[in-house]
Amino acid sequence: MLVVRDHSGELHGQPLFWRSAQGPDPEEIPTLFVHGVPTSSDDWVPFLERVGGLAPDLPGFGRSGKRGDGDFTMEGYDRFLEEFLDLAGVERVNLVVHDWGAVGLLWAQRFPERVNRIVVLNAVPLGQEYRWHVMARIWRRKGLGELAMGSTAKWVMRLILRPATTRKGGMPKAFVQQIADHLDQGTQRAILMLYRTSPSEKLLAAGTELTAIDRPALVLWGDHDPYISPVHGERYADLLGGTVRHFPNAGHWPWIDDPSVVDAVCDFLGAPAP
């Protein structure tokens, strides 16, 4: 098991937090893990312990800066990833994305030459027809979204997340606690801005260059996902020219329900370079 280290820095005058682990071979291309909503780099610890890499807390999430004038949009996160990799001194990466971590695919479309391999896990659909799930539609409505966010106590979060897992007892308490620890006003504001600036037609247009990323790609999909249908996993595989594996007994965070998802990601990243 690799040692995962915490890092704190600053970018544009705002706090920046990320985790890293040195892979077994220092010469190997590192992996960039990009989390979704409403989590943080906490998601990626089991993966970092196996293959190493880098996992930032996106602005507005976790321990990174949450200033009110932050650019919590798809374009803002795309630029952030470019700047983060420059700060870390990393040129080429394997890319692993989950949920809103799909913003990493915006960066990949701009810099396909910097991508070695891609793994997509139950990600927000880019380049596809998609209608936002019920909770997202609530967040997108002014007033109603603020009311919903303001009432999201830990016990409410546990209820909201219950359909996203196949575990009999719901999401692990530690997972819910990690979200609750960082779901402050700054994170709530970031979530609302991200959803409100991302209509379905924008998601469709955001994937126009995915087919041009000619790199090995693996799509892993927990089919018991109340937010994003498994058909979007198939579509991602088509767009990226990769393969897809479905996990029928796993939910939106598939590795929580089925630990073999971690094995599948690590095996793919550790395969011989093409």
C-alpha positions as CSV (number, residue, x, y, z in Angstrom):
1,M,0.0,0.0,0.0
2,L,1.4,3.4,-1.0
3,V,1.7,6.3,1.3
4,V,-0.9,9.1,0.5
5,R,0.3,12.6,1.4
6,D,-1.7,15.8,2.0
7,H,-0.5,19.0,0.4
8,S,-1.6,22.6,0.9
9,G,-0.7,25.5,-1.4
10,E,-2.2,28.6,-3.1
11,L,-3.5,29.3,-6.5
12,H,-4.6,32.9,-7.5
13,G,-4.6,33.8,-3.8
14,Q,-6.9,31.0,-2.8
15,P,-6.1,27.9,-0.7
16,L,-5.5,24.8,-2.7
17,F,-5.5,21.2,-1.2
18,W,-4.5,18.0,-3.0
19,R,-3.4,14.5,-2.2
20,S,-0.7,12.6,-3.8
21,A,1.1,9.2,-3.7
22,Q,4.3,8.2,-5.4
23,G,3.6,5.2,-7.7
24,P,5.6,2.0,-7.5
25,D,7.7,3.2,-10.5
26,P,8.8,6.9,-10.2
27,E,9.3,6.9,-14.0
28,E,5.6,6.0,-14.8
29,I,3.1,8.6,-16.0
30,P,1.1,9.8,-13.0
31,T,-2.7,9.6,-12.7
32,L,-4.9,12.7,-12.2
33,F,-8.1,11.8,-10.3
34,V,-10.9,14.3,-10.6
35,H,-13.8,14.1,-8.1
36,G,-17.4,15.1,-8.5
37,V,-20.3,16.7,-6.5
38,P,-20.5,17.0,-3.5
39,T,-17.3,15.1,-2.6
40,S,-13.6,15.8,-2.6
41,S,-10.2,14.1,-3.0
42,D,-11.4,11.8,-0.2
43,D,-13.0,9.7,-2.9
44,W,-9.7,8.7,-4.4
45,V,-7.7,7.5,-1.4
46,P,-8.3,3.7,-2.1
47,F,-7.0,4.4,-5.7
48,L,-4.0,6.5,-4.7
49,E,-2.9,3.8,-2.2
50,R,-2.7,1.3,-5.2
51,V,-1.4,3.2,-8.2
52,G,-0.3,6.7,-6.8
53,G,-1.1,9.9,-8.6
54,L,-2.6,13.3,-7.8
55,A,-6.1,14.2,-6.6
56,P,-7.0,17.9,-6.0
57,D,-10.0,19.2,-4.1
58,L,-11.7,21.3,-6.8
59,P,-12.3,24.9,-6.0
60,G,-15.4,25.2,-3.9
61,F,-15.0,21.7,-2.5
62,G,-13.2,20.0,0.3
63,R,-10.4,22.0,1.7
64,S,-9.7,24.2,-1.3
65,G,-10.8,27.9,-1.6
66,K,-14.5,28.7,-1.7
67,R,-14.4,32.5,-2.2
68,G,-17.8,34.0,-3.3
69,D,-16.4,35.3,-6.6
70,G,-14.9,31.9,-7.7
71,D,-15.5,30.6,-11.2
72,F,-17.4,27.5,-10.3
73,T,-18.3,26.7,-13.9
74,M,-17.3,24.0,-16.4
75,E,-14.9,26.4,-18.0
76,G,-13.5,27.5,-14.7
77,Y,-12.8,23.9,-13.6
78,D,-11.2,23.2,-17.0
79,R,-8.8,26.1,-16.5
80,F,-8.2,25.1,-12.9
81,L,-7.0,21.6,-14.0
82,E,-4.6,23.2,-16.5
83,E,-3.2,25.5,-13.8
84,F,-3.0,22.8,-11.2
85,L,-1.0,20.5,-13.4
86,D,1.3,23.4,-14.2
87,L,1.7,24.1,-10.5
88,A,2.5,20.5,-9.9
89,G,5.0,20.3,-12.8
90,V,3.1,17.5,-14.5
91,E,3.0,17.3,-18.3
92,R,1.3,14.0,-19.1
93,V,-1.2,12.1,-17.1
94,N,-3.6,9.2,-17.0
95,L,-7.0,10.7,-16.3
96,V,-9.7,9.2,-14.1
97,V,-13.0,11.1,-13.7
98,H,-16.2,10.6,-11.8
99,D,-19.5,12.5,-11.8
100,W,-18.7,16.2,-12.3
101,G,-15.0,15.2,-12.6
102,A,-16.1,15.0,-16.3
103,V,-14.7,18.5,-16.5
104,G,-11.4,16.7,-16.8
105,L,-12.5,15.7,-20.3
106,L,-12.8,19.3,-21.3
107,W,-9.1,19.7,-20.4
108,A,-8.3,16.4,-22.3
109,Q,-10.1,17.7,-25.4
110,R,-7.8,20.8,-25.4
111,F,-4.7,18.8,-24.6
112,P,-5.1,15.3,-26.1
113,E,-1.3,15.0,-26.4
114,R,-1.0,15.2,-22.6
115,V,-3.3,12.3,-22.0
116,N,-2.0,8.7,-21.7
117,R,-5.1,6.7,-20.7
118,I,-8.7,7.7,-19.6
119,V,-11.1,6.1,-17.1
120,V,-14.6,7.3,-16.8
121,L,-16.8,6.3,-13.8
122,N,-20.5,7.3,-13.8
123,A,-19.7,10.7,-15.1
124,V,-21.9,13.6,-16.1
125,P,-22.6,13.0,-19.8
126,L,-20.7,15.2,-22.2
127,G,-21.4,15.1,-25.9
128,Q,-24.7,13.4,-25.3
129,E,-28.4,14.1,-25.0
130,Y,-29.2,14.2,-21.2
131,R,-31.9,15.6,-18.9
132,W,-30.8,16.5,-15.4
133,H,-32.0,14.3,-12.6
134,V,-34.6,15.6,-10.1
135,M,-32.2,16.9,-7.5
136,A,-30.2,18.8,-10.1
137,R,-33.4,20.3,-11.5
138,I,-34.2,21.6,-7.9
139,W,-30.7,23.0,-7.6
140,R,-31.0,24.8,-10.9
141,R,-34.1,26.8,-9.8
142,K,-33.3,30.0,-7.9
143,G,-34.8,30.2,-4.5
144,L,-35.8,26.5,-4.4
145,G,-32.1,25.5,-4.8
146,E,-31.0,27.7,-1.9
147,L,-33.8,26.3,0.2
148,A,-32.9,22.7,-0.6
149,M,-29.2,23.4,0.1
150,G,-29.8,25.2,3.3
151,S,-31.9,22.2,4.7
152,T,-29.3,19.6,3.8
153,A,-28.3,18.4,7.3
154,K,-26.3,15.2,7.6
155,W,-29.3,13.1,8.2
156,V,-30.9,14.6,5.1
157,M,-27.8,13.9,3.1
158,R,-27.9,10.3,4.2
159,L,-31.5,10.0,2.9
160,I,-30.7,11.7,-0.4
161,L,-27.7,9.4,-1.0
162,R,-29.6,6.2,-0.1
163,P,-30.8,5.5,-3.7
164,A,-27.3,5.9,-5.0
165,T,-26.0,2.7,-3.3
166,T,-27.0,-1.0,-3.2
167,R,-25.7,-1.3,0.4
168,K,-28.5,-2.4,2.7
169,G,-27.6,0.2,5.3
170,G,-27.1,3.0,2.8
171,M,-23.9,4.9,2.2
172,P,-21.1,4.2,4.8
173,K,-21.3,6.6,7.7
174,A,-17.7,7.7,7.1
175,F,-18.6,8.7,3.5
176,V,-21.6,10.7,4.6
177,Q,-19.5,12.4,7.3
178,Q,-16.8,13.4,4.8
179,I,-19.4,15.2,2.7
180,A,-21.0,16.8,5.8
181,D,-17.7,18.1,7.0
182,H,-17.2,20.2,3.9
183,L,-20.8,21.0,2.8
184,D,-20.6,24.6,4.0
185,Q,-22.0,27.7,2.4
186,G,-19.1,27.9,0.0
187,T,-19.6,24.4,-1.3
188,Q,-23.3,24.9,-1.6
189,R,-22.7,28.1,-3.6
190,A,-20.3,26.3,-5.9
191,I,-22.7,23.4,-6.5
192,L,-25.6,25.8,-7.4
193,M,-23.4,27.8,-9.7
194,L,-22.1,24.7,-11.5
195,Y,-25.5,23.3,-12.2
196,R,-27.1,26.6,-13.1
197,T,-24.4,27.4,-15.7
198,S,-24.7,23.9,-17.2
199,P,-27.9,23.4,-19.2
200,S,-28.3,20.2,-21.1
201,E,-27.4,21.8,-24.5
202,K,-24.1,23.0,-23.0
203,L,-23.3,19.4,-21.9
204,L,-24.0,18.2,-25.4
205,A,-21.8,20.8,-27.0
206,A,-19.0,20.1,-24.5
207,G,-18.1,16.7,-26.0
208,T,-17.6,17.6,-29.6
209,E,-13.9,16.7,-29.6
210,L,-14.1,13.5,-27.5
211,T,-13.7,11.3,-30.6
212,A,-10.4,13.0,-31.4
213,I,-8.8,11.7,-28.1
214,D,-7.1,8.7,-29.6
215,R,-6.0,7.1,-26.3
216,P,-6.9,3.8,-24.5
217,A,-10.1,4.4,-22.6
218,L,-12.1,2.4,-20.1
219,V,-15.6,3.2,-18.9
220,L,-16.8,1.6,-15.7
221,W,-20.5,2.1,-14.8
222,G,-22.4,1.3,-11.7
223,D,-25.8,0.5,-13.2
224,H,-27.8,1.1,-10.0
225,D,-27.4,4.9,-10.5
226,P,-30.4,7.1,-9.9
227,Y,-28.8,10.1,-11.5
228,I,-27.2,8.9,-14.8
229,S,-28.4,5.9,-16.8
230,P,-26.1,3.1,-17.9
231,V,-26.8,4.1,-21.5
232,H,-24.5,7.1,-21.0
233,G,-21.7,4.7,-20.2
234,E,-22.2,3.0,-23.5
235,R,-22.2,6.3,-25.3
236,Y,-19.0,7.4,-23.5
237,A,-17.3,4.2,-24.7
238,D,-18.4,5.0,-28.3
239,L,-17.2,8.6,-28.2
240,L,-13.8,7.6,-26.7
241,G,-13.4,4.5,-28.7
242,G,-12.9,2.5,-25.6
243,T,-14.5,-0.4,-23.8
244,V,-17.2,-0.4,-21.1
245,R,-17.8,-2.6,-18.1
246,H,-21.1,-2.6,-16.2
247,F,-21.5,-3.3,-12.6
248,P,-25.2,-4.2,-12.1
249,N,-24.9,-4.3,-8.3
250,A,-23.2,-1.0,-7.9
251,G,-24.5,2.6,-7.7
252,H,-23.3,6.1,-8.5
253,W,-20.0,5.7,-6.6
254,P,-19.5,2.1,-7.9
255,W,-16.3,1.4,-6.0
256,I,-18.2,1.8,-2.7
257,D,-20.6,-1.0,-3.6
258,D,-18.2,-3.2,-5.5
259,P,-14.5,-3.0,-4.5
260,S,-13.5,-4.8,-7.7
261,V,-14.1,-1.5,-9.5
262,V,-10.8,-0.3,-7.8
263,D,-9.1,-3.4,-9.1
264,A,-10.4,-2.8,-12.6
265,V,-9.1,0.8,-12.6
266,C,-5.7,-0.1,-11.3
267,D,-5.3,-3.0,-13.6
268,F,-6.1,-0.8,-16.6
269,L,-3.7,2.0,-15.5
270,G,-1.0,-0.5,-14.8
271,A,-1.2,-2.2,-18.3
272,P,1.7,-1.8,-20.6
273,A,1.9,1.6,-22.4
274,P,0.5,1.5,-26.0
